[in-house]
Amino acid sequence: MIIYALGVVSLLAFRLLSAFKVMGFIRRGRVVKEMNGYKIVVSSEKINPFNWMNYIVLPQEYPDPSCASAVIRHEYSHVSHHHSIELLAVDILSAFQWFNPAVWVLRHDLCCVQEFQADDSVLESGFGKLEYEQS
């Protein structure tokens, strides 16, 4: 029971620390656009684009505006499908089922499905496959 509890507490602490780190990026960035219930935040730190809840976070020096448009559309798809909430639920589940390999496979598969949905959304919005692939 002690080993189980240590696993749960460790994973929950790790997820909480990750959430604080993400919120720090959002808090230190500046909101450049608000629309449709989401905010685009630009960070001066060297990061990869990501989303969390209703925030899309981009690095300050993005290489190409057309590339940024595709990335914003991709991240907006994650926001509109509530992927952060799904991932949070699976993370909580995996903390309590850390010993179960099926939960880790579920988390991996969920991330793959979410990326597929976001990519599909970008392609449906009018970006060409080659153009999107190169971005």
N, C-alpha and C positions, 0 to 999 in steps of 0.2 A: 504494500500500500504506500509505503514511503517513496519507493522508486517511481510509482505512478504519479504521486502528488508532485514530486520534483520535476518530472517531465511536463506535467500540466503547467505548473508555475513558471518553469523556464520558458516554454513556448509562448505563454501569454505575456510574459515580460518582454520577450523578444519582439512580439507583434506590437506591443504598446510602445516600445522604444522606436520601432520603425514608423509608427503613426506619428510620434512626436517629431521625428526627423522630417517626414513629409510635410507636416504642418509648419515646421520651421522654414522650409523652402518657400512655402506659400506666404507665410507672414513676412519674410524678408524680401519677397518680390514685390513688384508693383502691378496693380490691376490696370491693364491697358484697354480692355473691352468687356462689356457686360451685355449679354443678349440671350434671350430664350432660357433664362434661368441658370446660365453658367457664366463663369468669369474666366478670361484669359489673363494669366499672370506671367510676367516676364521676370526671370531671375538673372542676376548678374553672375551667378555661380555656374561653373561648367557642369552641366547636367544633361541627361537625355530627356527629351520631351516625355511627359507623363500626365496622367489625370488622377484626381482623387475627388470623389463625390462630385461636386459641381464646379471644380476647378480644372483648368487645363494649364499646365505649367510648361513654358518654353524657355530655352536659354536665350539670353539677350542677343547674342550674335548668331543669328540663324543664317545659314549660307545663302539661301535663295528664296525670294518671296513665293514663287510658285510651289516650291518644295514645302514651305511653311503652310501654304493653303491645304495641301494634301495631308500634312501631319495634323493640322487643326481639325480637318474633317474626320480623320481617323480617331483622334482623341475625343472629339465630340460624339462620335458613335459610341464609344465606351461610356461616356457620361449619360447619353440618352437611353442606353440599354441598362443602366444602373449596375454596371459591372463591378464597381467598387463595393457595393453592398453584397453582391454575390460572393466576391472574393473574401470579404470580411466574414461572412457566414461560414464559408469553408475553412477559413483560418481558425475560427473559434471551434468548429467541429474537429479540426485536425489537432488542436491543442488537447482536447479531451480524448481523442482516439489516436494519439501519437504512435502507439504501438501497432496500429493496424495499417499494413501496407496499402490496402485498398483506398484509404483516405488520401494518401499521398499521390496515388495514381489519379484519383478523382480531381485533386487540386491541379495537377499537371494537365489533365484533359480539359478541365474547365478553362484554364488559361489559353489552351489551343483553340477551343471553340470561340472564346471571346475575341481572340485575334482574328479568326476567320470572319466573324460577324463584322468586326470593324473594317477589315480589308474589303469585304463584300459591299459594305455601305459606301466606302470611298469610290469603288468602281461603279456602283449604281448611280452615284451623284454626277457622273460624267467624266471622270478622269480615265484616260486610256490605260490599259494594262502596262504597256511599256513605260509610259510617262510616270505612272505610280511606282513601278518597280525601281526605276532609276532614282526616284526621290527618296 
